[in-house]
Amino acid sequence: MRTEIFEADPFSGARSKPLATIDTDYRFEKNDEFTLETGGQSLRLRVTHVRVRIRGNDISREITALKV
């Protein structure tokens, strides 16, 4: 499933800048913690919101995650 990961604003919790787009079947849930490694940098994140979008036969999701 196409998964877009966004950074959460630390004060409002609203989604902020995009961090990555991946294709995975992993089931993300609120409070899951994961490490995103890109460009030689490591960013530890905690899931705050998962939104699934269904358009016809296409399914995708948006993950909003807060830096830990």
C-alpha positions as a Python dict, from the first residue, in 0.01 Angstrom:
ca = {
    (1, 'M'): (0, 0, 0),
    (2, 'R'): (129, 346, -83),
    (3, 'T'): (210, 518, 246),
    (4, 'E'): (297, 886, 284),
    (5, 'I'): (467, 986, 611),
    (6, 'F'): (433, 1343, 738),
    (7, 'E'): (593, 1515, 1036),
    (8, 'A'): (344, 1634, 1298),
    (9, 'D'): (362, 1987, 1432),
    (10, 'P'): (472, 1946, 1797),
    (11, 'F'): (222, 2202, 1929),
    (12, 'S'): (-94, 2153, 1724),
    (13, 'G'): (-44, 1793, 1608),
    (14, 'A'): (-140, 1896, 1254),
    (15, 'R'): (47, 1740, 968),
    (16, 'S'): (346, 1938, 852),
    (17, 'K'): (624, 1863, 602),
    (18, 'P'): (636, 1533, 409),
    (19, 'L'): (915, 1300, 522),
    (20, 'A'): (885, 996, 295),
    (21, 'T'): (664, 792, 65),
    (22, 'I'): (695, 414, 83),
    (23, 'D'): (511, 108, -44),
    (24, 'T'): (440, -133, 244),
    (25, 'D'): (174, -367, 379),
    (26, 'Y'): (278, -302, 739),
    (27, 'R'): (-20, -204, 954),
    (28, 'F'): (73, 121, 1128),
    (29, 'E'): (-120, 203, 1445),
    (30, 'K'): (-129, 502, 1677),
    (31, 'N'): (172, 508, 1916),
    (32, 'D'): (386, 281, 1696),
    (33, 'E'): (748, 399, 1705),
    (34, 'F'): (985, 363, 1412),
    (35, 'T'): (1313, 500, 1280),
    (36, 'L'): (1330, 663, 939),
    (37, 'E'): (1679, 656, 790),
    (38, 'T'): (1735, 879, 487),
    (39, 'G'): (2041, 1053, 349),
    (40, 'G'): (2267, 922, 625),
    (41, 'Q'): (2041, 1070, 896),
    (42, 'S'): (1824, 885, 1142),
    (43, 'L'): (1491, 1021, 1268),
    (44, 'R'): (1292, 849, 1544),
    (45, 'L'): (915, 898, 1514),
    (46, 'R'): (590, 804, 1693),
    (47, 'V'): (265, 765, 1495),
    (48, 'T'): (-5, 1009, 1605),
    (49, 'H'): (-259, 963, 1324),
    (50, 'V'): (-334, 716, 1045),
    (51, 'R'): (-569, 810, 760),
    (52, 'V'): (-670, 559, 491),
    (53, 'R'): (-797, 683, 154),
    (54, 'I'): (-996, 462, -86),
    (55, 'R'): (-1058, 579, -443),
    (56, 'G'): (-1228, 309, -648),
    (57, 'N'): (-987, 14, -642),
    (58, 'D'): (-693, 227, -523),
    (59, 'I'): (-606, 243, -153),
    (60, 'S'): (-342, 462, 13),
    (61, 'R'): (-273, 601, 358),
    (62, 'E'): (-120, 900, 531),
    (63, 'I'): (78, 866, 853),
    (64, 'T'): (132, 1168, 1076),
    (65, 'A'): (425, 1113, 1314),
    (66, 'L'): (586, 1317, 1591),
    (67, 'K'): (961, 1333, 1650),
    (68, 'V'): (1059, 1145, 1964),
}
